[in-house]
Amino acid sequence: QVHLVESGGGLVQTGGSLSLSCVVSGLPFSDYRISWFRQAPGKEREFVSLISGNGSRQYTADSVKGRFSISRDNAKNTVYLQMNNVEPEDTAAYYCAAGNNGWYAWLRSYPYWGQGTQVTVSS
């Protein structure tokens, strides 16, 4: 059975930093692209960042480029999202997802999802 478990969310002040983790089990981790998505109240879930299976390729949405970075440790089956200089607009539930086909920003390209971790940025 596949599990993705996010952690690291919480309350942070504007301009602060937060590091999210996503631990994956039940699938050949290095074969899967892992992406982070987020969903704010009343809004659709949106793509944030992805990292390829071997970690050689990363892509980050324009809204967080230069502030967020993604990395992975395949020995630990873990993907990280480092969030720096956060803004109130970053407030959302953050989800990690695993997939290996399809366009990276489509939700349906990811058959496996975590339950999410809440990030709240105070102004």
C-alpha positions in Angstrom: 0.0 0.0 0.0 1.3 3.4 -1.0 1.5 6.1 1.7 2.7 9.8 1.4 2.9 11.6 4.7 3.6 15.3 4.8 4.9 17.1 7.9 6.4 20.5 8.9 3.5 22.8 8.4 2.5 25.4 11.0 2.2 29.0 11.7 4.9 31.4 10.5 5.3 35.1 10.2 5.6 36.9 6.9 9.2 36.8 5.8 9.9 33.7 7.8 10.9 30.2 6.7 9.4 26.7 6.9 10.5 23.3 5.7 8.0 20.7 4.6 8.8 17.0 4.3 7.0 14.2 2.4 7.9 10.6 3.3 6.8 8.0 0.8 6.4 4.3 1.2 5.0 1.4 -0.9 6.4 2.3 -4.3 9.8 2.4 -6.0 10.6 5.9 -4.9 13.3 6.8 -7.3 11.0 5.9 -10.3 8.6 8.6 -9.4 8.3 12.3 -9.9 7.2 14.0 -6.7 5.3 17.3 -6.8 4.0 19.7 -4.2 0.6 21.3 -4.7 -1.3 23.7 -2.4 -4.9 24.6 -1.9 -6.1 27.7 -0.2 -9.7 28.0 1.2 -12.1 28.5 -1.6 -9.5 28.0 -4.3 -8.5 25.2 -6.6 -5.5 23.1 -5.9 -2.5 24.4 -7.7 1.0 23.2 -8.6 3.9 24.5 -6.6 7.0 22.5 -7.5 8.3 19.2 -8.8 11.4 17.1 -8.7 12.3 14.2 -11.0 12.9 10.7 -9.7 16.7 11.0 -9.6 16.5 14.6 -8.5 18.3 16.0 -11.6 15.3 18.2 -12.7 13.3 20.6 -10.7 10.6 23.0 -11.7 8.9 25.7 -9.6 5.8 27.8 -10.2 6.4 31.4 -10.9 4.4 32.4 -7.8 7.0 30.9 -5.5 10.1 31.0 -7.7 13.1 32.3 -5.9 11.5 31.7 -2.5 10.7 28.0 -2.5 13.1 25.1 -3.4 12.6 21.4 -3.7 14.9 18.5 -3.0 14.8 14.8 -2.3 16.8 12.2 -0.5 16.2 8.9 -2.2 17.9 7.0 0.6 15.3 8.2 2.9 12.3 8.2 0.5 11.7 11.8 1.4 11.1 15.0 -0.6 11.5 18.4 1.0 10.0 21.8 0.2 12.0 24.7 1.7 9.9 27.8 1.9 11.7 31.1 2.5 10.4 34.6 2.7 6.9 33.4 3.0 3.9 35.7 2.3 0.3 35.6 3.5 -0.7 34.4 0.0 1.3 31.2 0.7 -1.3 30.2 3.3 -2.7 26.9 2.2 -2.8 23.2 2.8 0.2 21.7 1.1 0.1 18.3 -0.5 2.8 16.0 -2.0 1.9 13.7 -4.8 3.7 10.9 -6.7 3.3 10.2 -10.4 5.4 9.2 -13.5 3.2 10.1 -16.4 1.2 13.0 -17.8 1.6 16.8 -17.6 3.1 17.8 -14.4 0.5 20.4 -13.4 -2.6 18.1 -13.9 -3.9 16.7 -10.7 -4.9 13.5 -12.6 -1.3 12.9 -13.5 -0.7 11.9 -9.8 -2.3 8.6 -8.6 -0.9 9.0 -5.1 -1.5 11.8 -2.7 -0.8 12.7 0.9 -3.3 14.0 3.4 -1.7 17.5 3.4 -0.1 19.8 6.0 -1.4 23.2 6.8 0.8 26.3 6.4 -0.5 29.6 7.8 1.4 32.8 7.2 0.5 35.7 9.5 0.9 39.3 8.4 
